[in-house]
Amino acid sequence: MYTGPAGSAALLQQIHDYNVHIDSNDVFWMIRVADAAVKVDFDQARTRLRVSNLSVFDDHDIANSVTQGLGLPGDLGFPYPTIAPVAPVRATVSFDVEWSGVVDMAPIHNSTQGFKGSFLSTGATIKWSAEQPGFRFESETPDPSRNLISVLGREQNGVFFAQM
């Protein structure tokens, strides 16, 4: 979340950064959800991801997220501002994302790189909320007309490439 206008994404204007931290396998910003949270009907171009009260951390900003609360010194040799260290705060997030309605489709087959798949451009909506001590946020009512691009896909690559 940022305090500036939508689309600005200036580092110094960021005030919340919700994520699940890095796991024991060095995977970051991803977590397994219950199978029941995901419903997919690719043939009907309908998918839904619904998660409630997922335990996460608010790291304040992307710099503290990737440095585990150490911030960013301003003298790293690239054009980023100094960002003060901020300790993570426990929080919960909930979201309901729905994809539906085929806008366009694209079959892709790339034998050179061992990749193939079927991809559907669709409509989509999301309702999102976050809660932590002293702060709560809830997104506005989902509006399908504000969607820029959404894609559902089935793909195979690597050792699975020859099996499709």
Z-matrix of the N, CA and C atoms (Angstrom, degrees):
N
C 1 1.426
C 2 1.521 1 109.54
N 3 1.317 2 114.80 1 142.61
C 4 1.458 3 121.44 2 -176.99
C 5 1.525 4 110.53 3 -125.86
N 6 1.316 5 116.19 4 154.35
C 7 1.459 6 120.16 5 176.89
C 8 1.522 7 111.93 6 -89.33
N 9 1.315 8 117.83 7 -15.18
C 10 1.463 9 121.56 8 -178.73
C 11 1.512 10 111.90 9 -83.82
N 12 1.334 11 116.23 10 -175.70
C 13 1.465 12 120.74 11 179.77
C 14 1.528 13 111.35 12 -65.54
N 15 1.328 14 116.51 13 153.95
C 16 1.458 15 121.56 14 178.90
C 17 1.526 16 110.14 15 -53.84
N 18 1.318 17 115.77 16 134.20
C 19 1.460 18 121.13 17 179.25
C 20 1.507 19 114.52 18 89.36
N 21 1.328 20 119.47 19 -6.72
C 22 1.469 21 120.09 20 -176.98
C 23 1.524 22 111.25 21 -75.09
N 24 1.315 23 118.02 22 -45.45
C 25 1.465 24 124.29 23 176.52
C 26 1.524 25 114.17 24 47.42
N 27 1.317 26 117.72 25 38.49
C 28 1.455 27 121.62 26 176.53
C 29 1.526 28 108.94 27 -76.86
N 30 1.336 29 116.95 28 132.04
C 31 1.458 30 121.00 29 -175.80
C 32 1.522 31 113.58 30 -52.35
N 33 1.305 32 118.03 31 -42.13
C 34 1.457 33 120.52 32 -177.15
C 35 1.529 34 113.13 33 -74.13
N 36 1.325 35 118.19 34 -11.04
C 37 1.459 36 121.46 35 178.17
C 38 1.522 37 112.13 36 -96.39
N 39 1.344 38 117.94 37 -2.26
C 40 1.456 39 120.20 38 -179.35
C 41 1.527 40 109.85 39 -77.65
N 42 1.350 41 116.30 40 133.76
C 43 1.459 42 120.69 41 -178.07
C 44 1.537 43 113.06 42 -122.61
N 45 1.328 44 118.43 43 -11.68
C 46 1.467 45 121.94 44 176.43
C 47 1.519 46 108.78 45 -147.58
N 48 1.330 47 116.49 46 142.97
C 49 1.462 48 122.78 47 176.75
C 50 1.528 49 106.99 48 -145.69
N 51 1.328 50 116.12 49 97.60
C 52 1.466 51 121.39 50 -174.99
C 53 1.521 52 110.47 51 -90.89
N 54 1.331 53 116.32 52 129.16
C 55 1.462 54 120.33 53 176.17
C 56 1.513 55 110.54 54 -161.89
N 57 1.326 56 115.33 55 175.94
C 58 1.468 57 121.77 56 -174.72
C 59 1.520 58 113.66 57 -101.64
N 60 1.314 59 117.94 58 6.05
C 61 1.473 60 124.33 59 179.84
C 62 1.529 61 112.03 60 67.72
N 63 1.290 62 115.52 61 177.62
C 64 1.459 63 122.87 62 -176.17
C 65 1.525 64 108.76 63 -85.76
N 66 1.345 65 116.69 64 131.44
C 67 1.464 66 119.28 65 -178.39
C 68 1.532 67 111.19 66 -88.41
N 69 1.311 68 116.43 67 -177.23
C 70 1.468 69 121.88 68 -176.30
C 71 1.524 70 112.88 69 -66.31
N 72 1.340 71 117.94 70 -15.89
C 73 1.461 72 121.93 71 177.43
C 74 1.523 73 112.11 72 -99.25
N 75 1.339 74 117.06 73 13.27
C 76 1.463 75 123.40 74 -178.48
C 77 1.524 76 113.35 75 64.45
N 78 1.325 77 116.97 76 25.39
C 79 1.463 78 121.79 77 173.81
C 80 1.525 79 106.43 78 -92.29
N 81 1.331 80 116.73 79 131.33
C 82 1.459 81 118.81 80 -178.43
C 83 1.517 82 111.38 81 -124.72
N 84 1.330 83 114.00 82 153.91
C 85 1.460 84 124.56 83 178.44
C 86 1.524 85 113.37 84 63.01
N 87 1.323 86 117.46 85 19.52
C 88 1.461 87 120.10 86 177.57
C 89 1.517 88 108.95 87 -137.36
N 90 1.318 89 115.71 88 146.73
C 91 1.450 90 121.50 89 177.89
C 92 1.519 91 108.28 90 -149.46
N 93 1.311 92 115.53 91 144.67
C 94 1.464 93 119.74 92 175.57
C 95 1.525 94 108.20 93 -72.84
N 96 1.326 95 115.97 94 137.40
C 97 1.454 96 121.04 95 174.44
C 98 1.523 97 108.03 96 -112.34
N 99 1.299 98 116.74 97 164.85
C 100 1.460 99 121.36 98 179.00
C 101 1.525 100 110.13 99 -59.08
N 102 1.323 101 116.29 100 142.80
C 103 1.467 102 120.07 101 178.49
C 104 1.527 103 111.51 102 -54.09
N 105 1.334 104 116.75 103 -36.08
C 106 1.469 105 120.91 104 -178.74
C 107 1.531 106 112.70 105 -67.28
N 108 1.333 107 118.04 106 -15.17
C 109 1.466 108 121.34 107 179.92
C 110 1.532 109 112.08 108 -75.17
N 111 1.328 110 116.76 109 -16.41
C 112 1.462 111 121.82 110 -175.83
C 113 1.523 112 109.70 111 -118.98
N 114 1.308 113 115.29 112 127.49
C 115 1.467 114 121.00 113 175.02
C 116 1.519 115 107.47 114 -127.18
N 117 1.332 116 116.69 115 124.86
C 118 1.458 117 121.50 116 -176.90
C 119 1.527 118 110.00 117 -128.49
N 120 1.312 119 116.53 118 128.41
C 121 1.460 120 123.22 119 169.51
C 122 1.522 121 105.81 120 -130.33
N 123 1.328 122 115.35 121 84.02
C 124 1.459 123 120.57 122 -174.68
C 125 1.528 124 111.56 123 -60.91
N 126 1.319 125 117.08 124 -38.97
C 127 1.469 126 120.42 125 -178.34
C 128 1.530 127 111.86 126 -63.88
N 129 1.322 128 118.31 127 -28.15
C 130 1.465 129 122.58 128 176.95
C 131 1.529 130 111.99 129 -98.70
N 132 1.335 131 117.09 130 3.67
C 133 1.471 132 123.20 131 -179.58
C 134 1.527 133 111.47 132 55.19
N 135 1.336 134 115.44 133 44.41
C 136 1.468 135 120.55 134 179.29
C 137 1.527 136 108.82 135 -129.94
N 138 1.302 137 115.17 136 129.67
C 139 1.464 138 121.33 137 176.92
C 140 1.512 139 108.24 138 -144.95
N 141 1.345 140 114.85 139 147.85
C 142 1.462 141 119.64 140 177.99
C 143 1.522 142 108.89 141 -141.63
N 144 1.314 143 115.71 142 136.48
C 145 1.457 144 123.57 143 173.99
C 146 1.512 145 106.92 144 -123.63
N 147 1.334 146 116.85 145 113.63
C 148 1.466 147 121.40 146 -177.61
C 149 1.528 148 108.53 147 -126.42
N 150 1.327 149 115.53 148 117.73
C 151 1.467 150 122.34 149 -179.64
C 152 1.522 151 107.99 150 -128.64
N 153 1.320 152 116.17 151 133.36
C 154 1.462 153 121.00 152 -179.49
C 155 1.522 154 110.73 153 -121.85
N 156 1.318 155 115.57 154 133.18
C 157 1.465 156 122.89 155 173.67
C 158 1.527 157 113.70 156 54.13
N 159 1.323 158 116.04 157 47.18
C 160 1.462 159 121.55 158 176.30
C 161 1.523 160 109.05 159 -73.72
N 162 1.314 161 116.79 160 127.10
C 163 1.465 162 121.24 161 179.90
C 164 1.528 163 109.50 162 -75.14
N 165 1.325 164 116.13 163 122.49
C 166 1.469 165 122.90 164 -178.47
C 167 1.525 166 108.93 165 -138.20
N 168 1.312 167 115.55 166 -175.51
C 169 1.455 168 122.67 167 173.32
C 170 1.523 169 108.55 168 -119.67
N 171 1.314 170 115.95 169 146.00
C 172 1.458 171 121.11 170 168.35
C 173 1.523 172 105.63 171 -101.74
N 174 1.326 173 116.68 172 109.82
C 175 1.463 174 122.31 173 -178.86
C 176 1.523 175 112.15 174 -92.09
N 177 1.317 176 117.73 175 7.59
C 178 1.456 177 125.02 176 179.51
C 179 1.521 178 112.56 177 75.80
N 180 1.338 179 118.48 178 -48.78
C 181 1.467 180 120.91 179 -176.38
C 182 1.523 181 109.38 180 -154.88
N 183 1.320 182 115.78 181 165.64
C 184 1.462 183 121.67 182 -177.54
C 185 1.527 184 112.19 183 -61.16
N 186 1.320 185 117.86 184 -36.36
C 187 1.468 186 120.76 185 179.94
C 188 1.521 187 110.69 186 -62.28
N 189 1.320 188 117.99 187 -46.27
C 190 1.463 189 120.60 188 178.92
C 191 1.518 190 111.69 189 -71.54
N 192 1.309 191 117.61 190 -26.10
C 193 1.455 192 120.75 191 176.09
C 194 1.528 193 110.98 192 -65.30
N 195 1.326 194 116.58 193 -50.75
C 196 1.474 195 119.29 194 -176.41
C 197 1.526 196 113.49 195 -79.25
N 198 1.322 197 118.22 196 -16.83
C 199 1.470 198 120.30 197 178.13
C 200 1.525 199 111.95 198 -104.21
N 201 1.329 200 116.82 199 8.48
C 202 1.462 201 123.22 200 -179.45
C 203 1.526 202 111.74 201 54.95
N 204 1.326 203 115.77 202 45.78
C 205 1.451 204 122.13 203 173.87
C 206 1.512 205 116.20 204 89.02
N 207 1.344 206 117.47 205 9.97
C 208 1.463 207 120.25 206 -178.54
C 209 1.525 208 113.34 207 -90.95
N 210 1.334 209 117.88 208 -7.80
C 211 1.463 210 120.21 209 -179.53
C 212 1.517 211 111.86 210 71.83
N 213 1.328 212 116.04 211 -161.68
C 214 1.469 213 122.19 212 -179.98
C 215 1.521 214 109.26 213 -136.36
N 216 1.335 215 117.20 214 121.74
C 217 1.467 216 117.38 215 172.27
C 218 1.523 217 108.34 216 -71.30
N 219 1.293 218 118.71 217 152.28
C 220 1.462 219 121.41 218 -176.82
C 221 1.512 220 114.50 219 -84.53
N 222 1.325 221 118.72 220 4.08
C 223 1.470 222 121.41 221 -173.79
C 224 1.529 223 112.62 222 -115.71
N 225 1.329 224 117.41 223 41.29
C 226 1.456 225 120.70 224 -177.09
C 227 1.530 226 113.66 225 -87.73
N 228 1.311 227 118.02 226 -2.12
C 229 1.452 228 120.03 227 179.49
C 230 1.518 229 113.86 228 89.67
N 231 1.310 230 118.15 229 5.12
C 232 1.463 231 121.01 230 173.70
C 233 1.523 232 107.87 231 -133.89
N 234 1.315 233 116.72 232 161.75
C 235 1.476 234 120.14 233 -167.89
C 236 1.530 235 115.36 234 -79.03
N 237 1.319 236 117.24 235 64.94
C 238 1.465 237 120.98 236 174.69
C 239 1.511 238 109.49 237 -119.85
N 240 1.303 239 117.07 238 144.98
C 241 1.465 240 120.00 239 -179.24
C 242 1.526 241 111.26 240 -75.71
N 243 1.316 242 116.05 241 163.10
C 244 1.457 243 120.84 242 171.72
C 245 1.528 244 107.81 243 -68.32
N 246 1.315 245 116.26 244 132.14
C 247 1.457 246 121.54 245 177.37
C 248 1.521 247 107.25 246 -125.14
N 249 1.321 248 116.26 247 120.70
C 250 1.462 249 122.26 248 -176.50
C 251 1.527 250 111.41 249 -64.64
N 252 1.337 251 116.81 250 147.13
C 253 1.467 252 120.13 251 175.03
C 254 1.528 253 111.03 252 -62.84
N 255 1.326 254 116.18 253 139.52
C 256 1.461 255 121.81 254 177.24
C 257 1.529 256 107.78 255 -137.50
N 258 1.315 257 117.35 256 126.98
C 259 1.466 258 121.63 257 178.15
C 260 1.527 259 110.13 258 -71.62
N 261 1.326 260 117.26 259 143.16
C 262 1.465 261 119.84 260 178.71
C 263 1.526 262 111.77 261 -67.72
N 264 1.338 263 115.15 262 152.85
C 265 1.458 264 123.17 263 178.31
C 266 1.528 265 107.24 264 -121.00
N 267 1.305 266 117.44 265 135.24
C 268 1.473 267 120.15 266 176.71
C 269 1.527 268 109.65 267 -67.57
N 270 1.343 269 114.62 268 141.33
C 271 1.461 270 121.05 269 -178.90
C 272 1.524 271 109.04 270 -151.51
N 273 1.317 272 116.45 271 172.59
C 274 1.461 273 121.59 272 171.01
C 275 1.522 274 108.11 273 -129.22
N 276 1.328 275 115.41 274 147.98
C 277 1.461 276 121.31 275 174.43
C 278 1.523 277 108.61 276 -128.66
N 279 1.312 278 115.23 277 151.86
C 280 1.462 279 122.61 278 174.71
C 281 1.518 280 107.19 279 -135.00
N 282 1.322 281 115.94 280 143.66
C 283 1.456 282 118.81 281 177.59
C 284 1.517 283 110.55 282 -153.16
N 285 1.320 284 114.47 283 151.14
C 286 1.462 285 123.18 284 178.87
C 287 1.529 286 106.12 285 -135.29
N 288 1.324 287 115.76 286 108.01
C 289 1.467 288 121.94 287 -178.16
C 290 1.524 289 108.10 288 -112.79
N 291 1.322 290 116.05 289 130.19
C 292 1.464 291 120.60 290 178.46
C 293 1.525 292 109.96 291 -126.93
N 294 1.328 293 116.03 292 131.25
C 295 1.457 294 123.36 293 174.46
C 296 1.519 295 106.89 294 -113.11
N 297 1.330 296 117.69 295 136.67
C 298 1.468 297 119.31 296 177.10
C 299 1.524 298 110.46 297 -164.61
N 300 1.341 299 114.78 298 156.01
C 301 1.455 300 122.04 299 174.54
C 302 1.513 301 113.84 300 79.40
N 303 1.313 302 117.64 301 113.22
C 304 1.465 303 121.90 302 -179.69
C 305 1.523 304 110.36 303 -73.80
N 306 1.317 305 116.09 304 123.30
C 307 1.455 306 122.72 305 174.03
C 308 1.525 307 109.30 306 -95.71
N 309 1.334 308 115.43 307 -39.68
C 310 1.464 309 122.26 308 -179.46
C 311 1.522 310 107.63 309 -160.50
N 312 1.314 311 117.20 310 162.77
C 313 1.466 312 120.15 311 175.31
C 314 1.515 313 110.26 312 -138.53
N 315 1.343 314 115.17 313 152.38
C 316 1.458 315 120.36 314 -178.32
C 317 1.524 316 110.21 315 -144.34
N 318 1.345 317 116.74 316 110.00
C 319 1.467 318 118.74 317 170.72
C 320 1.530 319 108.13 318 -82.00
N 321 1.323 320 117.20 319 135.38
C 322 1.469 321 121.66 320 179.92
C 323 1.508 322 108.43 321 -126.88
N 324 1.342 323 115.42 322 133.05
C 325 1.461 324 121.38 323 177.25
C 326 1.527 325 107.64 324 -137.55
N 327 1.326 326 116.72 325 113.75
C 328 1.455 327 122.10 326 -179.03
C 329 1.529 328 108.21 327 -126.76
N 330 1.343 329 116.25 328 91.89
C 331 1.466 330 120.77 329 -178.21
C 332 1.520 331 112.29 330 -65.62
N 333 1.323 332 117.43 331 -33.41
C 334 1.458 333 121.19 332 -179.19
C 335 1.523 334 111.18 333 -59.27
N 336 1.321 335 116.60 334 -43.20
C 337 1.459 336 120.58 335 -179.49
C 338 1.527 337 113.09 336 -98.62
N 339 1.337 338 117.23 337 4.53
C 340 1.456 339 120.72 338 177.32
C 341 1.511 340 113.38 339 61.92
N 342 1.329 341 116.28 340 50.43
C 343 1.454 342 121.65 341 -175.61
C 344 1.517 343 109.52 342 -141.64
N 345 1.341 344 116.60 343 134.66
C 346 1.454 345 120.64 344 173.39
C 347 1.510 346 109.43 345 -153.09
N 348 1.333 347 115.45 346 155.31
C 349 1.448 348 119.02 347 179.73
C 350 1.508 349 112.70 348 -177.85
N 351 1.318 350 114.67 349 171.14
C 352 1.456 351 123.20 350 174.43
C 353 1.522 352 106.84 351 -118.23
N 354 1.316 353 116.76 352 129.26
C 355 1.456 354 121.56 353 -175.38
C 356 1.519 355 110.05 354 -126.88
N 357 1.336 356 115.44 355 135.13
C 358 1.458 357 122.20 356 -179.28
C 359 1.524 358 109.43 357 -116.85
N 360 1.310 359 115.88 358 123.86
C 361 1.463 360 120.16 359 169.85
C 362 1.523 361 105.76 360 -80.90
N 363 1.352 362 116.41 361 129.88
C 364 1.458 363 120.69 362 -174.77
C 365 1.521 364 110.86 363 -134.07
N 366 1.300 365 115.66 364 174.84
C 367 1.450 366 121.39 365 167.14
C 368 1.522 367 108.18 366 -85.04
N 369 1.330 368 118.04 367 163.08
C 370 1.461 369 120.94 368 178.27
C 371 1.519 370 111.06 369 -159.34
N 372 1.337 371 114.92 370 153.68
C 373 1.465 372 121.75 371 172.99
C 374 1.526 373 108.23 372 -137.11
N 375 1.326 374 116.06 373 158.15
C 376 1.458 375 121.60 374 175.12
C 377 1.521 376 109.42 375 -143.58
N 378 1.317 377 114.28 376 138.34
C 379 1.468 378 122.14 377 170.33
C 380 1.523 379 104.61 378 -119.06
N 381 1.337 380 117.09 379 129.66
C 382 1.460 381 121.37 380 -171.06
C 383 1.517 382 110.04 381 -139.50
N 384 1.340 383 116.08 382 142.58
C 385 1.460 384 119.96 383 175.64
C 386 1.522 385 109.98 384 -145.55
N 387 1.333 386 115.61 385 157.00
C 388 1.465 387 122.95 386 176.80
C 389 1.515 388 108.05 387 -139.09
N 390 1.336 389 115.26 388 147.74
C 391 1.457 390 119.70 389 178.16
C 392 1.524 391 109.12 390 -145.90
N 393 1.331 392 114.67 391 138.70
C 394 1.459 393 122.26 392 176.79
C 395 1.523 394 107.06 393 -156.04
N 396 1.327 395 118.13 394 169.29
C 397 1.464 396 118.89 395 -179.71
C 398 1.537 397 111.75 396 -53.92
N 399 1.331 398 116.24 397 122.81
C 400 1.457 399 121.59 398 176.62
C 401 1.517 400 116.13 399 81.45
N 402 1.354 401 118.61 400 4.02
C 403 1.467 402 119.36 401 -177.30
C 404 1.522 403 110.14 402 -153.74
N 405 1.327 404 115.68 403 138.82
C 406 1.471 405 122.31 404 172.57
C 407 1.521 406 107.94 405 -143.54
N 408 1.341 407 115.48 406 140.48
C 409 1.455 408 121.19 407 177.63
C 410 1.519 409 108.33 408 -135.82
N 411 1.334 410 116.53 409 140.09
C 412 1.452 411 121.70 410 173.22
C 413 1.516 412 108.31 411 -136.19
N 414 1.322 413 116.54 412 133.03
C 415 1.461 414 120.56 413 -179.13
C 416 1.523 415 110.35 414 -68.11
N 417 1.327 416 114.24 415 162.39
C 418 1.453 417 119.23 416 176.26
C 419 1.528 418 109.52 417 -67.99
N 420 1.323 419 116.75 418 169.52
C 421 1.457 420 121.57 419 178.10
C 422 1.523 421 109.21 420 -58.19
N 423 1.344 422 117.51 421 132.16
C 424 1.472 423 119.50 422 -179.27
C 425 1.525 424 112.23 423 -56.50
N 426 1.324 425 115.94 424 137.74
C 427 1.460 426 122.66 425 -178.78
C 428 1.533 427 108.22 426 -130.33
N 429 1.338 428 117.92 427 104.63
C 430 1.467 429 120.85 428 -177.36
C 431 1.528 430 113.92 429 -57.19
N 432 1.317 431 119.02 430 -25.35
C 433 1.464 432 121.12 431 -178.06
C 434 1.534 433 111.86 432 -71.54
N 435 1.332 434 118.04 433 -13.96
C 436 1.472 435 121.03 434 -179.15
C 437 1.520 436 112.49 435 -91.51
N 438 1.317 437 117.79 436 -1.51
C 439 1.462 438 122.12 437 179.60
C 440 1.527 439 110.85 438 -70.58
N 441 1.321 440 117.40 439 131.98
C 442 1.464 441 121.18 440 178.16
C 443 1.519 442 111.47 441 -91.40
N 444 1.333 443 118.01 442 -48.95
C 445 1.462 444 121.61 443 177.82
C 446 1.519 445 109.06 444 -161.38
N 447 1.314 446 115.60 445 140.60
C 448 1.459 447 122.62 446 176.44
C 449 1.513 448 107.54 447 -143.95
N 450 1.319 449 116.51 448 138.85
C 451 1.458 450 120.60 449 -176.78
C 452 1.522 451 110.06 450 -135.61
N 453 1.329 452 116.03 451 132.86
C 454 1.458 453 123.14 452 168.91
C 455 1.513 454 106.80 453 -107.93
N 456 1.307 455 117.34 454 144.97
C 457 1.456 456 117.95 455 -179.22
C 458 1.511 457 113.66 456 -151.97
N 459 1.327 458 114.27 457 153.52
C 460 1.459 459 123.66 458 167.63
C 461 1.515 460 104.96 459 -117.57
N 462 1.323 461 115.85 460 125.62
C 463 1.458 462 117.34 461 -179.57
C 464 1.508 463 110.37 462 -140.81
N 465 1.321 464 115.55 463 156.81
C 466 1.455 465 122.02 464 174.68
C 467 1.512 466 107.92 465 -135.98
N 468 1.326 467 115.39 466 142.72
C 469 1.455 468 120.30 467 178.39
C 470 1.520 469 108.80 468 -152.25
N 471 1.312 470 115.94 469 175.37
C 472 1.461 471 121.40 470 178.70
C 473 1.520 472 111.83 471 57.75
N 474 1.317 473 117.56 472 -135.33
C 475 1.470 474 121.52 473 -177.42
C 476 1.520 475 111.89 474 -66.09
N 477 1.330 476 118.38 475 -18.92
C 478 1.460 477 121.99 476 -179.72
C 479 1.525 478 112.35 477 -87.10
N 480 1.332 479 117.85 478 -8.51
C 481 1.463 480 122.39 479 -175.85
C 482 1.521 481 112.35 480 -56.90
N 483 1.307 482 118.06 481 -44.39
C 484 1.470 483 121.93 482 -175.14
C 485 1.529 484 112.26 483 -74.68
N 486 1.311 485 119.43 484 -11.07
C 487 1.449 486 122.28 485 -175.37
C 488 1.517 487 114.44 486 -90.09
N 489 1.313 488 118.55 487 -3.99
C 490 1.472 489 119.55 488 -177.16
C 491 1.498 490 110.87 489 -90.17
